[in-house]
Amino acid sequence: MGPALSRLANAKQPVQKPNEEDFGFKELFSGTNPAVDIIAIHGLGGHRESTWKADDGTLWLRDFLGDDLPNVRVLSYGYDAAPGSDRRVAHNTIRELADQFVNALVKERTDHPRALVICQTQTMASDWKLRNILVSTNGILFFGTPHSGVANEIIDGIKRVASGYREATTVILNDLRANSFELETVQKLYGQATSEKIKTIFFYSVYQEKGSGKMFVDYHAARVPGDRDAVTEGLYAYHRDMVRFGIRNNNYTSVRYYIKENVDSASEKVGAKWVTEDTLRSAVTGVLVSEYTPREGIPSTLGPVPADRPQLRESSDSVRGSPQSAPPNMTSPSESSKAPDRRVTTKVNDFGIKELASGTNPIFDIVAIHGLDGHREKTWMTKNGELWLRDLLPHDFSNARILSYGYDADTGSKERVSTQNMRRHAEGFAQALAMHRKNQPERPIIFIAHDLGGIILKWALVMCHSQSLDSKCDLRSILASTHAILFFGTPHSGLDNNILDDIRHMASKCAHKTDVLLKDLKENSKQLENVQRLYLGISEINTIFFTEVYGGKNGRLTVQPHSATVKGDRKAIEIGLHADHHDMVRFANREDVNYKTVVQHILEYAENAYEQVWKRWATEASIRRIVTGRGPPKRAFETGVGTTSGREMVLYRPLPAPTALLAIEAPPRAPTAQEELFGGKKPIKQLVREKI
């Protein structure tokens, strides 16, 4: 979907029709010795440049990717998809538009057959040119694509807008209705094409549109169930702004991560696909490969990155840093001529992972996640600006990397509110953390979760556990590395109705409000019961339940002690903190009695984190071998929990193939790099305590 959908918010806005010279391919960035092509194609009522351009004129496909991935070529394709115009409109079907696109792509890539899906129906005896595109396709990123269609009321609204122009067409709109025959057919054929191992990312918008209050393409329509290796991720933007980045915010960082992941794997994966394809063609035609494939070999590397390449900026301003350049306008299309609304971008740019302390040769990660109506920094900050995760904790744990995760858990806002439930938030959290830990997936984790953040964390760990062993196992790595969790006032069995009513009353004063999360936080709700049952089935994690001792301004405890704890967990500890619900995660100095209590328990867990996570990874490796016939990714044996002198440490040695899952122990081995660093043969607990 393109700008035409977003203009439903203001029916007087015209649906702009691009000039005919804007159709076809345009090279936005030529690249330096490009090894991979990145190809962008807009949606309904879109344009090959303005669809991807922020209100400040930034065209991220050219201005950002050109800096961050200099060894790629970026192309954008334009076509006539306007439902109405004062000039003329095209009456092409989706299939006819696809034919035009793929034929144009073949011509564009004649001299460079380096890296879609429409060519699966080509037979082995036909022209190879169309199949070449499919074989060279390594990944697809879908942004708000209505795979199962658009709601009838949205389609009817677009038709009403288009009917106000001299010419209008309903050909494409009829095919875009929910569960139309055309969509079902293309999805069935596409499912066959995905056997070619195309890495797929489904992005969806988490915000309802201004004015209409509707989701133009909801979560279910924006994804295709059944692809176990596909990733589904929400972007904190309206439908129109999902593909417009004026600064390198969290949305752009996520998109760039998946693009780079595909670029980095393109050489190996596409090369392997071409070996198979060449073999099939030779068998069918009897022609040697060299006689019909004059293409150049795929480069094995993307080449060095220029030393002066601009670095990715932080997704939000540091609390003590200087302000960044002006953020883009994130308002609706009908307000695009107005001055940028900086309040909106401030909220959006505070989502995702932020590193508060990098640590010195870090040997474990501390990951914090806030709760309802929280913020990745302000939740943990005192009134005088003391952020203990950044300002205090690094003094006690210099070898810890400290991360904080932000997400939109607002129940009321002047800007916008999210439509995501707890499970969707958890999905986003797990994926963001896996991305951030990609180079150190076995490093032990100690989680700090406040309020709703604890529920989100439990859902995330359940999802990590349920990830298929045949997948890349990036999410399973989080569960295997989780050593301890500190829950602060988490309502495991829900909130009292009076507390929920107070929250709703406060939210009602805001321009935008939602009770999506509040419904699931009712006492003993099905969502809470489900996540608790599933979590207990996988949890052998060291746990502390911190409860609040004092009530809030109304004198009531926000989370009652019986809800802030989980009965039956023999490895858990229950501790009361002398603070109310909000101040239980805010410490002014290192002499604070509550801070001392928290630090003491983190220290105890840090002492045996390496040993316990080592055993957990050994078990995980054994399970993967038995189920899949292979161990974890190679990095699981070679990537350490820290670095010294610029070289990676070894977390554990490869294990021989086990005959059973019981009593798996480490085989005899030479001292690891960690043991050498910490002093040789001393007990590991003593070594870690001395180092910290």
Secondary structure, 3 states (H helix, E strand, C coil): CCHHHHHHHCCCCCCCCCCHHHCEEEEEECCCCCCEEEEEECCCCCCCCHHHECCCCCEHHHHCHHHHCCCEEEEEEECCCCCEECCCCCCCCHHHHHHHHHHHHHHHCCCCCCCCCCCCCCCCCCCHHHHHHHHHCCEEEEECCCCCCECHHHHHHHHHHHCCCCEECCHHHHHCECCCHHHHHHHHHHHHHHHHCCEEEEEEECECCCCCCCCCCCCCCCCCCCCCCCEEEEECCCCHHHHCCCCCCHHHHHHHHHHHHHHHHHHHHHHHHHHHHHHHHHHHHCCCHHHHCCCCCCCCCCCCCCCCCCCCCCCCCCCCCCCCCCCCCCCCHHHCCCCCCHHHHHHHCCCEEEEEECCCCCCEEEEEECCCCCCCCHHHECCCCCEHHHHCHHHHCCCEEEEEEECCCCCEECCCCECCCHHHHHHHHHHHHHHHCCCCCCCCEEEEEECHHHHHHHHHHHHHHHCCCCCCCHHHHHHHHEEEEEEECCCCCCECHHHHHHHHHHHCCCCEECCHHHHHCECCCHHHHHHHHHHHHHCCCEEEEEEECCCCCCCCCCCCHHHHCCCCCCCEEEEEECCCCCHHHCCCCCCCHHHHHHHHHHHHHHHCHHHHHHHHHHHHHHHHHHHHCCCCCCHHHHCCCCEECCEECCCCCCCCCCCCCCCCCCCCCCCCHHHHHHCCCCCHHHHHHHHC
